[in-house]
Amino acid sequence: MPGSSPPSLPGSPVPSPEAREVPPASEIALAVGDAVRLVGVPPYLKTADPMPMLRPSDLVESDEIGHVVEIRALGQFAVRFRRGAFLIRRVDLSPVEVPG
């Protein structure tokens, strides 16, 4: 029935409407051109080149903002940072609001 909420189990907490409106950052869809920041620094970075290479993780600063340039399979995104483009998992990225 349109407009009705799904049934809940007895004793289960019912989330408030505000809690249902804002999904966690890991569930927010990213598109090409979006600004992102690394949530955690992985032990290494994989380049987004046709022949990928592993690079040290210190090539990307923790406060550096990158831009999504390509969406890859298995939840990976090619993100261009100041020192190159790297394949990053979605769970390691956080969307950023860029002023202007």
C-alpha positions in Angstrom: 0.0 0.0 0.0 1.6 3.4 -1.0 2.5 5.7 1.8 2.5 3.1 4.5 5.6 2.1 6.5 6.8 -1.5 6.5 5.7 -3.6 9.4 8.1 -3.8 12.4 8.7 -6.7 14.7 7.4 -6.3 18.3 10.1 -5.0 20.6 12.3 -3.7 17.8 13.3 -0.1 17.9 11.6 2.2 15.3 14.1 4.7 13.8 13.1 8.3 13.8 12.3 9.9 10.4 15.5 12.0 10.7 17.6 8.9 11.1 16.3 7.3 8.0 16.9 10.4 5.8 20.7 10.5 6.2 22.5 7.3 5.1 26.0 6.6 6.3 28.9 8.0 4.2 29.7 4.5 2.9 26.3 4.2 1.3 26.2 7.7 -0.3 26.7 7.2 -4.1 29.7 8.8 -5.7 29.8 10.1 -9.2 32.5 11.1 -11.6 33.8 14.5 -10.7 32.9 14.3 -7.0 35.4 15.6 -4.4 36.5 13.0 -1.9 39.0 12.5 0.9 40.6 9.3 2.2 39.1 8.1 5.5 42.0 5.9 6.4 45.4 5.5 4.8 45.8 2.1 3.3 49.2 0.3 3.6 49.8 0.9 -0.1 48.1 2.6 -3.1 47.4 1.0 -6.4 47.7 3.2 -9.5 44.8 3.6 -11.9 47.0 3.0 -14.9 46.3 0.4 -17.6 49.2 -1.6 -16.0 48.6 -0.9 -12.3 51.5 -0.7 -9.8 51.6 -0.6 -6.0 53.0 2.7 -4.6 53.7 3.8 -1.1 50.7 5.3 0.8 52.6 8.5 1.7 51.9 9.9 -1.8 48.5 11.1 -0.6 48.3 13.4 2.4 45.5 12.7 4.9 43.8 16.1 4.3 44.3 16.1 0.5 41.1 16.3 -1.6 40.9 14.2 -4.8 38.3 13.9 -7.5 36.6 10.8 -8.8 37.7 10.2 -12.4 36.3 6.7 -13.0 34.0 4.2 -11.4 35.5 0.6 -11.5 34.1 -2.8 -10.7 34.0 -4.3 -7.2 33.4 -1.0 -5.4 36.6 0.7 -6.5 37.0 4.3 -7.7 39.8 5.8 -9.7 40.6 9.0 -7.8 43.0 11.7 -9.0 45.1 13.3 -6.3 47.9 15.8 -6.6 50.5 13.0 -7.2 48.5 10.7 -9.5 45.4 8.7 -9.9 44.8 5.7 -7.6 42.3 2.9 -7.2 40.5 3.3 -3.8 37.8 1.2 -2.3 34.5 3.0 -1.6 34.7 2.3 2.2 38.0 4.2 2.3 36.5 7.4 0.7 34.4 10.2 2.2 32.6 12.8 0.1 33.7 16.4 0.7 31.8 19.6 0.0 34.1 21.9 -2.0 33.2 25.6 -1.6 32.7 27.6 -4.8 
